[in-house]
């Protein structure tokens, strides 16, 4: 089956900065509802889609939120100063387009620096405090339109498929790719054959980018036997000594900055990839982590693994991923449930 590029782009283009995931949640709810038995939202804001069964009880998680900016203060001339939500690289923000949504309409703006506006050379790398959003409006006009401290500053949608090898670029590939994978997996499991009768929870978490905040309460309530997180990871195939490539399959996380994957689940996934001849990369990295770190340390310990699609320029509006890596991640998970392990260990 081919990747549904229209749905993938719809998810990527949706507004969903941490703490404001409603638009993404609504899309996912509509798409996944026909393929599960129950859909609900917990008090944290996580969307949980349940496929009823007996055992094992499995949690599959992908976070809905993206990094972004928020209004910190507005100068009298209308320059908006920002605060970051998540890991935002200020240098990559210069020149980006902002679409501010308020109850009174949409306002367009661009991210710049005072030096750039004044025609001066920028001699040092900027910080978030140096960025300004220029909308062409003064403070009174902005406030009359509902812009204030705490207003979200979402990046403009710019998704596109390109290249002979089937790449996609845009904002929020981290982690709308994971959301798409779980939706598509739910569809295929509904139509396909599963050995046994597992109870599967497809969990679309909130606020991952600001501290893995959504995954822990959902895992605490579900109490799964084991879990797999689907996320993205840094592709470094443009570096002198690359280890994570686009187009060579998803990455199975052996370890990251805060997490060591369950050996039993990882071995199961590696065996599936080997038998089915599905490309799979292994990663052991020093920085960053996923919701798997939060799930793993909940309820006395939940064996967990992370399957991540490599992405270039992650946490920017020009992130790049391979369509084939997305499809291969779905295939691995689909095969995992043809004979899911009943019990897993760390």
DODREN-425893 format. One record per residue (C-alpha): x, y, z; residue in one letter. Coordinates in Angstrom, 3 decimals. Each point is the difference from the previous one (the first is absolute). Layout:
BEGIN
<pt east="X" north="Y" up="Z" resn="A"/>
...
// end
This chain:
BEGIN
<pt east="0.000" north="0.000" up="0.000" resn="X"/>
<pt east="1.157" north="3.508" up="-0.783" resn="X"/>
<pt east="0.354" north="2.829" up="2.477" resn="X"/>
<pt east="-3.017" north="2.325" up="-0.031" resn="X"/>
<pt east="1.898" north="3.194" up="-0.795" resn="X"/>
<pt east="-3.132" north="2.142" up="0.216" resn="X"/>
<pt east="-0.672" north="-1.053" up="3.599" resn="X"/>
<pt east="3.683" north="0.253" up="0.907" resn="X"/>
<pt east="0.182" north="3.562" up="-1.325" resn="X"/>
<pt east="-3.240" north="0.910" up="1.771" resn="X"/>
<pt east="1.476" north="-1.130" up="3.307" resn="X"/>
<pt east="3.298" north="1.782" up="-0.603" resn="X"/>
<pt east="-1.680" north="3.271" up="-0.949" resn="X"/>
<pt east="-2.340" north="-0.004" up="3.014" resn="X"/>
<pt east="0.679" north="2.406" up="2.881" resn="X"/>
<pt east="0.981" north="-1.820" up="3.167" resn="X"/>
<pt east="2.631" north="1.695" up="2.138" resn="X"/>
<pt east="0.374" north="-1.584" up="3.448" resn="X"/>
<pt east="-3.004" north="0.815" up="2.156" resn="X"/>
<pt east="-2.212" north="0.753" up="-3.018" resn="X"/>
<pt east="-0.390" north="-3.317" up="-1.842" resn="X"/>
<pt east="-3.762" north="0.244" up="-0.684" resn="X"/>
<pt east="0.204" north="0.296" up="-3.804" resn="X"/>
<pt east="2.266" north="-3.030" up="-0.304" resn="X"/>
<pt east="-2.113" north="-1.971" up="2.460" resn="X"/>
<pt east="-3.170" north="0.682" up="-2.008" resn="X"/>
<pt east="1.592" north="-1.264" up="-3.225" resn="X"/>
<pt east="1.268" north="-3.178" up="1.652" resn="X"/>
<pt east="-3.308" north="-0.704" up="1.737" resn="X"/>
<pt east="-1.890" north="0.191" up="-3.306" resn="X"/>
<pt east="2.518" north="-2.176" up="-1.852" resn="X"/>
<pt east="0.455" north="-2.770" up="2.572" resn="X"/>
<pt east="-3.537" north="-0.328" up="1.383" resn="X"/>
<pt east="-1.297" north="-2.483" up="-2.651" resn="X"/>
<pt east="2.855" north="-2.408" up="0.743" resn="X"/>
<pt east="-0.191" north="-0.300" up="3.802" resn="X"/>
<pt east="-2.651" north="-0.800" up="2.596" resn="X"/>
<pt east="0.286" north="3.069" up="2.199" resn="X"/>
<pt east="1.498" north="3.488" up="-0.210" resn="X"/>
<pt east="0.312" north="2.399" up="2.925" resn="X"/>
<pt east="2.064" north="2.898" up="1.322" resn="X"/>
<pt east="1.496" north="-0.134" up="3.488" resn="X"/>
<pt east="0.282" north="2.953" up="2.376" resn="X"/>
<pt east="3.504" north="0.794" up="-1.211" resn="X"/>
<pt east="-1.214" north="0.314" up="-3.592" resn="X"/>
<pt east="1.417" north="-3.266" up="-1.357" resn="X"/>
<pt east="-2.146" north="-1.649" up="-2.677" resn="X"/>
<pt east="-0.373" north="-3.735" up="0.677" resn="X"/>
<pt east="-1.412" north="-2.407" up="-2.582" resn="X"/>
<pt east="-0.698" north="-3.476" up="1.370" resn="X"/>
<pt east="-0.177" north="-3.250" up="-1.928" resn="X"/>
<pt east="-1.719" north="-2.401" up="2.372" resn="X"/>
<pt east="1.601" north="-3.324" up="0.832" resn="X"/>
<pt east="1.280" north="-2.122" up="2.855" resn="X"/>
<pt east="3.768" north="-0.428" up="0.048" resn="X"/>
<pt east="2.566" north="1.334" up="-0.297" resn="X"/>
<pt east="-0.976" north="3.567" up="0.805" resn="X"/>
<pt east="2.239" north="2.177" up="-2.177" resn="X"/>
<pt east="0.531" north="3.754" up="-0.140" resn="X"/>
<pt east="1.146" north="1.600" up="-3.247" resn="X"/>
<pt east="0.782" north="3.700" up="0.359" resn="X"/>
<pt east="0.784" north="2.950" up="-2.258" resn="X"/>
<pt east="-0.002" north="3.621" up="1.120" resn="X"/>
<pt east="-2.223" north="2.541" up="-1.733" resn="X"/>
<pt east="1.769" north="3.190" up="1.033" resn="X"/>
<pt east="2.643" north="1.983" up="-1.826" resn="X"/>
<pt east="2.543" north="2.590" up="1.079" resn="X"/>
<pt east="-0.825" north="3.662" up="-0.500" resn="X"/>
<pt east="-0.093" north="3.528" up="1.306" resn="X"/>
<pt east="-2.273" north="2.011" up="2.289" resn="X"/>
<pt east="-0.431" north="3.743" up="0.538" resn="X"/>
<pt east="2.126" north="1.209" up="2.918" resn="X"/>
<pt east="-0.657" north="3.736" up="-0.327" resn="X"/>
<pt east="-1.002" north="2.577" up="-2.601" resn="X"/>
<pt east="1.849" north="3.296" up="-0.514" resn="X"/>
<pt east="-2.026" north="3.162" up="-0.620" resn="X"/>
<pt east="1.061" north="-0.027" up="-3.669" resn="X"/>
<pt east="-1.384" north="-3.509" up="-0.319" resn="X"/>
<pt east="3.145" north="-2.108" up="0.062" resn="X"/>
<pt east="-0.828" north="-3.319" up="1.655" resn="X"/>
<pt east="2.649" north="-1.608" up="2.196" resn="X"/>
<pt east="-0.187" north="-3.766" up="0.430" resn="X"/>
<pt east="0.524" north="-2.808" up="2.448" resn="X"/>
<pt east="0.800" north="-3.502" up="-1.237" resn="X"/>
<pt east="-2.176" north="-3.062" up="0.486" resn="X"/>
<pt east="2.291" north="-2.984" up="-0.293" resn="X"/>
<pt east="3.461" north="-0.157" up="-1.540" resn="X"/>
<pt east="-0.056" north="2.870" up="-2.512" resn="X"/>
<pt east="3.153" north="1.015" up="-1.914" resn="X"/>
<pt east="-0.212" north="3.788" up="-0.280" resn="X"/>
<pt east="2.320" north="0.156" up="-3.013" resn="X"/>
<pt east="-2.352" north="-2.230" up="-2.004" resn="X"/>
<pt east="-2.977" north="2.243" up="0.778" resn="X"/>
<pt east="1.214" north="3.113" up="-1.822" resn="X"/>
<pt east="-2.086" north="0.629" up="-3.104" resn="X"/>
<pt east="-2.762" north="-2.436" up="0.933" resn="X"/>
<pt east="-3.642" north="0.921" up="-0.500" resn="X"/>
<pt east="-2.421" north="0.047" up="2.934" resn="X"/>
<pt east="-3.792" north="-0.327" up="-0.150" resn="X"/>
<pt east="-1.486" north="1.235" up="3.274" resn="X"/>
<pt east="-3.497" north="-1.330" up="0.629" resn="X"/>
<pt east="-2.289" north="1.881" up="2.374" resn="X"/>
<pt east="-3.738" north="0.031" up="0.625" resn="X"/>
<pt east="-0.167" north="3.026" up="-2.274" resn="X"/>
<pt east="1.862" north="-1.406" up="-2.987" resn="X"/>
<pt east="3.438" north="-0.876" up="-1.362" resn="X"/>
<pt east="3.004" north="2.328" up="0.003" resn="X"/>
<pt east="3.041" north="-0.576" up="-2.181" resn="X"/>
<pt east="3.496" north="0.824" up="1.188" resn="X"/>
<pt east="3.681" north="-0.670" up="-0.638" resn="X"/>
<pt east="2.795" north="-0.812" up="2.434" resn="X"/>
<pt east="2.981" north="2.303" up="-0.186" resn="X"/>
<pt east="2.652" north="1.799" up="2.079" resn="X"/>
<pt east="0.472" north="3.677" up="0.787" resn="X"/>
<pt east="3.300" north="-0.069" up="-1.886" resn="X"/>
<pt east="-1.640" north="-1.454" up="-3.099" resn="X"/>
<pt east="-2.829" north="2.540" up="0.157" resn="X"/>
<pt east="2.564" north="2.800" up="0.263" resn="X"/>
<pt east="2.074" north="-1.331" up="-2.897" resn="X"/>
<pt east="2.947" north="-0.925" up="2.215" resn="X"/>
<pt east="2.165" north="-3.109" up="-0.089" resn="X"/>
<pt east="-0.776" north="-2.694" up="2.569" resn="X"/>
<pt east="3.360" north="-0.828" up="1.569" resn="X"/>
<pt east="-1.006" north="-2.520" up="2.689" resn="X"/>
<pt east="-2.407" north="-2.908" up="0.187" resn="X"/>
<pt east="-3.360" north="1.219" up="1.270" resn="X"/>
<pt east="-1.846" north="-1.260" up="3.053" resn="X"/>
<pt east="-3.762" north="-0.263" up="0.408" resn="X"/>
<pt east="0.088" north="3.358" up="1.833" resn="X"/>
<pt east="1.413" north="1.633" up="-3.152" resn="X"/>
<pt east="-2.858" north="-1.079" up="-2.269" resn="X"/>
<pt east="-2.848" north="2.341" up="-0.832" resn="X"/>
<pt east="-3.207" north="-0.666" up="-1.918" resn="X"/>
<pt east="-1.005" north="2.810" up="-2.352" resn="X"/>
<pt east="-3.682" north="0.078" up="-0.995" resn="X"/>
<pt east="-0.160" north="3.570" up="-1.266" resn="X"/>
<pt east="-2.352" north="0.880" up="2.868" resn="X"/>
<pt east="0.646" north="2.054" up="3.126" resn="X"/>
<pt east="-0.669" north="-1.143" up="3.562" resn="X"/>
<pt east="-3.524" north="1.435" up="0.219" resn="X"/>
<pt east="-1.003" north="-1.602" up="-3.287" resn="X"/>
<pt east="1.390" north="-3.377" up="1.058" resn="X"/>
<pt east="-1.722" north="0.136" up="3.368" resn="X"/>
<pt east="-3.298" north="0.958" up="-1.629" resn="X"/>
<pt east="0.297" north="-3.178" up="-2.082" resn="X"/>
<pt east="0.563" north="-2.142" up="3.085" resn="X"/>
<pt east="3.797" north="-0.338" up="-0.026" resn="X"/>
<pt east="1.467" north="0.036" up="3.510" resn="X"/>
<pt east="2.614" north="-1.651" up="2.189" resn="X"/>
<pt east="-0.573" north="-3.736" up="-0.364" resn="X"/>
<pt east="-1.338" north="0.093" up="-3.565" resn="X"/>
<pt east="1.438" north="-2.849" up="-2.077" resn="X"/>
<pt east="2.080" north="0.822" up="-3.081" resn="X"/>
<pt east="-0.410" north="-2.966" up="-2.378" resn="X"/>
<pt east="2.211" north="-0.419" up="-3.047" resn="X"/>
<pt east="-1.613" north="0.193" up="-3.422" resn="X"/>
<pt east="-0.785" north="-3.322" up="-1.702" resn="X"/>
<pt east="2.432" north="-0.840" up="-2.800" resn="X"/>
<pt east="-0.055" north="-3.766" up="-0.548" resn="X"/>
<pt east="1.181" north="-1.414" up="-3.318" resn="X"/>
<pt east="1.017" north="-3.364" up="-1.468" resn="X"/>
<pt east="3.106" north="0.146" up="-2.178" resn="X"/>
<pt east="2.867" north="-1.957" up="-1.527" resn="X"/>
<pt east="0.126" north="-3.238" up="-1.940" resn="X"/>
<pt east="0.582" north="-1.967" up="3.218" resn="X"/>
<pt east="-3.269" north="1.156" up="1.543" resn="X"/>
<pt east="0.842" north="2.548" up="2.683" resn="X"/>
<pt east="-2.361" north="2.287" up="1.884" resn="X"/>
<pt east="0.868" north="3.273" up="1.712" resn="X"/>
<pt east="-1.780" north="2.439" up="2.272" resn="X"/>
<pt east="-0.500" north="1.012" up="3.603" resn="X"/>
<pt east="-1.039" north="-2.372" up="2.798" resn="X"/>
<pt east="1.240" north="-3.220" up="-1.590" resn="X"/>
<pt east="0.904" north="-0.579" up="3.651" resn="X"/>
<pt east="-2.370" north="-1.572" up="0.720" resn="X"/>
<pt east="-2.916" north="0.055" up="-2.418" resn="X"/>
<pt east="1.847" north="-2.814" up="-1.758" resn="X"/>
<pt east="-0.493" north="-2.144" up="3.112" resn="X"/>
<pt east="-3.670" north="0.996" up="0.195" resn="X"/>
<pt east="-0.499" north="-1.007" up="-3.624" resn="X"/>
<pt east="1.719" north="-3.356" up="0.570" resn="X"/>
<pt east="-2.344" north="-0.897" up="2.873" resn="X"/>
<pt east="-3.106" north="1.017" up="-1.972" resn="X"/>
<pt east="1.076" north="-2.097" up="-2.965" resn="X"/>
<pt east="0.922" north="-2.916" up="2.263" resn="X"/>
<pt east="-3.483" north="0.059" up="1.567" resn="X"/>
<pt east="-1.514" north="-0.176" up="-3.488" resn="X"/>
<pt east="2.149" north="-2.945" up="-1.053" resn="X"/>
<pt east="-0.543" north="-1.933" up="3.220" resn="X"/>
<pt east="-3.756" north="0.417" up="-0.444" resn="X"/>
<pt east="0.207" north="-1.532" up="-3.466" resn="X"/>
<pt east="2.766" north="-2.545" up="0.638" resn="X"/>
<pt east="0.618" north="-3.060" up="2.123" resn="X"/>
<pt east="1.218" north="0.120" up="3.586" resn="X"/>
<pt east="1.020" north="-3.100" up="1.899" resn="X"/>
<pt east="-1.664" north="-0.125" up="3.397" resn="X"/>
<pt east="-2.104" north="2.808" up="1.404" resn="X"/>
<pt east="2.202" north="2.899" up="1.137" resn="X"/>
<pt east="-1.514" north="3.138" up="1.488" resn="X"/>
<pt east="1.677" north="2.901" up="-1.759" resn="X"/>
<pt east="-0.003" north="3.614" up="1.133" resn="X"/>
<pt east="1.009" north="2.526" up="-2.651" resn="X"/>
<pt east="1.001" north="3.012" up="2.106" resn="X"/>
<pt east="0.605" north="3.412" up="-1.546" resn="X"/>
<pt east="1.737" north="1.955" up="2.721" resn="X"/>
<pt east="0.251" north="3.694" up="0.826" resn="X"/>
<pt east="2.895" north="2.166" up="1.170" resn="X"/>
<pt east="2.821" north="-2.393" up="-0.856" resn="X"/>
<pt east="2.183" north="2.854" up="-1.200" resn="X"/>
<pt east="0.006" north="1.704" up="3.408" resn="X"/>
<pt east="0.832" north="-3.003" up="2.168" resn="X"/>
<pt east="-1.852" north="-3.195" up="-1.044" resn="X"/>
<pt east="-2.984" north="1.231" up="2.014" resn="X"/>
<pt east="-2.869" north="-1.833" up="-1.680" resn="X"/>
<pt east="1.363" north="-3.534" up="-0.169" resn="X"/>
<pt east="0.400" north="-0.652" up="3.716" resn="X"/>
<pt east="-3.643" north="0.518" up="1.117" resn="X"/>
<pt east="-1.330" north="-1.984" up="-2.973" resn="X"/>
<pt east="2.341" north="-2.922" up="0.700" resn="X"/>
<pt east="-0.914" north="0.155" up="3.691" resn="X"/>
<pt east="-3.701" north="-0.378" up="-0.827" resn="X"/>
<pt east="0.367" north="-2.625" up="-2.745" resn="X"/>
<pt east="2.514" north="-2.215" up="1.845" resn="X"/>
<pt east="1.269" north="-1.782" up="-3.126" resn="X"/>
<pt east="2.119" north="-3.155" up="0.011" resn="X"/>
<pt east="2.363" north="1.713" up="-2.419" resn="X"/>
<pt east="0.168" north="3.004" up="-2.286" resn="X"/>
<pt east="1.526" north="1.353" up="-3.188" resn="X"/>
<pt east="0.462" north="3.699" up="-0.695" resn="X"/>
<pt east="0.045" north="1.194" up="-3.603" resn="X"/>
<pt east="1.911" north="3.238" up="-0.489" resn="X"/>
<pt east="2.697" north="1.611" up="-2.128" resn="X"/>
<pt east="3.763" north="0.257" up="0.393" resn="X"/>
<pt east="2.815" north="2.106" up="-1.440" resn="X"/>
<pt east="1.235" north="-1.201" up="-3.400" resn="X"/>
<pt east="3.684" north="0.836" up="-0.268" resn="X"/>
<pt east="0.674" north="-1.301" up="-3.512" resn="X"/>
<pt east="1.323" north="3.395" up="-1.109" resn="X"/>
<pt east="2.728" north="-0.151" up="2.683" resn="X"/>
<pt east="3.580" north="-1.248" up="-0.612" resn="X"/>
<pt east="-0.595" north="-3.206" up="2.017" resn="X"/>
<pt east="-3.715" north="-0.799" up="-0.410" resn="X"/>
<pt east="-1.821" north="-2.692" up="1.970" resn="X"/>
<pt east="-3.705" north="0.723" up="-0.639" resn="X"/>
<pt east="-1.129" north="0.274" up="-3.601" resn="X"/>
<pt east="-3.141" north="0.958" up="-1.872" resn="X"/>
<pt east="-1.391" north="-2.862" up="-2.062" resn="X"/>
<pt east="1.670" north="-2.826" up="1.923" resn="X"/>
<pt east="-2.882" north="-0.793" up="2.327" resn="X"/>
<pt east="-1.171" north="1.232" up="3.401" resn="X"/>
<pt east="2.403" north="0.073" up="2.951" resn="X"/>
<pt east="-0.418" north="-2.287" up="2.995" resn="X"/>
<pt east="1.262" north="1.847" up="3.074" resn="X"/>
<pt east="2.477" north="-2.068" up="1.994" resn="X"/>
<pt east="0.610" north="3.005" up="2.259" resn="X"/>
<pt east="-0.381" north="3.750" up="0.009" resn="X"/>
<pt east="0.675" north="2.785" up="2.491" resn="X"/>
<pt east="-2.508" north="-1.260" up="2.588" resn="X"/>
<pt east="-1.103" north="-3.446" up="-1.144" resn="X"/>
<pt east="1.232" north="-3.552" up="-0.589" resn="X"/>
<pt east="-2.397" north="-2.075" up="-2.079" resn="X"/>
<pt east="-1.426" north="-3.335" up="1.134" resn="X"/>
<pt east="2.335" north="-2.683" up="-1.306" resn="X"/>
<pt east="-2.809" north="-2.524" up="-0.432" resn="X"/>
<pt east="-2.179" north="2.354" up="-2.084" resn="X"/>
<pt east="2.995" north="1.231" up="-1.969" resn="X"/>
<pt east="1.056" north="-3.580" up="-0.759" resn="X"/>
<pt east="-3.542" north="-0.781" up="-1.146" resn="X"/>
<pt east="-0.032" north="3.012" up="-2.329" resn="X"/>
<pt east="3.443" north="-0.827" up="-1.403" resn="X"/>
<pt east="-1.107" north="-3.572" up="-0.689" resn="X"/>
<pt east="-3.115" north="1.226" up="-1.821" resn="X"/>
<pt east="2.077" north="2.341" up="-2.162" resn="X"/>
<pt east="2.457" north="-2.799" up="-0.813" resn="X"/>
<pt east="-2.653" north="-2.586" up="-0.895" resn="X"/>
<pt east="-2.146" north="2.414" up="-2.017" resn="X"/>
<pt east="3.022" north="1.671" up="-1.618" resn="X"/>
<pt east="-1.114" north="3.428" up="1.227" resn="X"/>
<pt east="2.839" north="2.543" up="0.256" resn="X"/>
<pt east="0.710" north="0.997" up="3.598" resn="X"/>
<pt east="2.717" north="2.172" up="1.521" resn="X"/>
<pt east="1.248" north="-0.114" up="3.582" resn="X"/>
<pt east="0.797" north="3.162" up="1.929" resn="X"/>
<pt east="1.887" north="0.650" up="3.220" resn="X"/>
<pt east="0.132" north="3.744" up="0.657" resn="X"/>
<pt east="1.030" north="2.322" up="2.815" resn="X"/>
<pt east="-2.592" north="2.768" up="-0.263" resn="X"/>
<pt east="-3.766" north="0.226" up="-0.196" resn="X"/>
<pt east="-2.689" north="-2.469" up="0.992" resn="X"/>
<pt east="-3.613" north="-1.009" up="-0.670" resn="X"/>
<pt east="-3.189" north="-0.825" up="1.892" resn="X"/>
<pt east="1.462" north="-3.493" up="0.458" resn="X"/>
<pt east="2.151" north="1.344" up="2.850" resn="X"/>
<pt east="-3.137" north="1.146" up="1.812" resn="X"/>
<pt east="-2.065" north="-3.128" up="-0.673" resn="X"/>
<pt east="2.835" north="-2.301" up="1.055" resn="X"/>
<pt east="0.166" north="1.464" up="3.513" resn="X"/>
<pt east="-3.753" north="-0.072" up="0.708" resn="X"/>
<pt east="-1.974" north="-2.549" up="2.076" resn="X"/>
<pt east="3.016" north="-1.798" up="1.406" resn="X"/>
<pt east="1.597" north="-0.206" up="-3.444" resn="X"/>
<pt east="-1.447" north="-0.677" up="-3.455" resn="X"/>
<pt east="2.284" north="-1.685" up="-2.575" resn="X"/>
<pt east="0.194" north="2.469" up="-2.878" resn="X"/>
<pt east="1.669" north="0.555" up="-3.344" resn="X"/>
<pt east="0.211" north="2.912" up="-2.417" resn="X"/>
<pt east="-0.248" north="-0.267" up="-3.783" resn="X"/>
<pt east="1.024" north="3.295" up="-1.587" resn="X"/>
<pt east="-0.096" north="1.283" up="-3.575" resn="X"/>
<pt east="3.192" north="1.921" up="-0.889" resn="X"/>
<pt east="-0.550" north="3.671" up="-0.869" resn="X"/>
<pt east="2.453" north="2.605" up="-1.279" resn="X"/>
<pt east="-0.174" north="3.524" up="1.442" resn="X"/>
<pt east="-2.215" north="-1.185" up="2.843" resn="X"/>
<pt east="-1.750" north="2.738" up="2.024" resn="X"/>
<pt east="-0.008" north="2.395" up="-2.951" resn="X"/>
<pt east="-2.576" north="0.973" up="-2.614" resn="X"/>
<pt east="2.086" north="-1.757" up="-2.670" resn="X"/>
<pt east="0.207" north="-3.485" up="1.494" resn="X"/>
<pt east="0.475" north="-2.790" up="-2.556" resn="X"/>
<pt east="-0.999" north="-3.685" up="0.199" resn="X"/>
<pt east="-0.264" north="-2.989" up="-2.324" resn="X"/>
<pt east="-3.430" north="-1.407" up="-0.853" resn="X"/>
<pt east="1.514" north="-3.503" up="-0.181" resn="X"/>
<pt east="1.211" north="0.224" up="3.620" resn="X"/>
<pt east="-3.549" north="0.820" up="1.091" resn="X"/>
<pt east="-1.407" north="-2.980" up="-1.902" resn="X"/>
<pt east="2.650" north="-2.341" up="1.405" resn="X"/>
<pt east="-0.768" north="1.116" up="3.566" resn="X"/>
<pt east="-3.654" north="-0.909" up="-0.593" resn="X"/>
<pt east="0.989" north="-3.395" up="-1.413" resn="X"/>
<pt east="2.142" north="-0.822" up="3.038" resn="X"/>
<pt east="-2.802" north="0.843" up="2.434" resn="X"/>
<pt east="-2.580" north="-1.818" up="-2.111" resn="X"/>
<pt east="2.126" north="-3.149" up="0.087" resn="X"/>
<pt east="0.576" north="0.431" up="3.736" resn="X"/>
<pt east="-3.725" north="-0.526" up="0.567" resn="X"/>
<pt east="-0.249" north="-3.067" up="-2.183" resn="X"/>
<pt east="1.464" north="-1.781" up="3.000" resn="X"/>
<pt east="0.420" north="2.486" up="2.858" resn="X"/>
<pt east="2.086" north="-1.044" up="3.017" resn="X"/>
<pt east="-2.176" north="-0.573" up="3.068" resn="X"/>
<pt east="2.682" north="0.962" up="2.505" resn="X"/>
<pt east="3.047" north="2.211" up="-0.443" resn="X"/>
<pt east="2.864" north="0.862" up="2.307" resn="X"/>
<pt east="2.442" north="2.857" up="0.216" resn="X"/>
// end
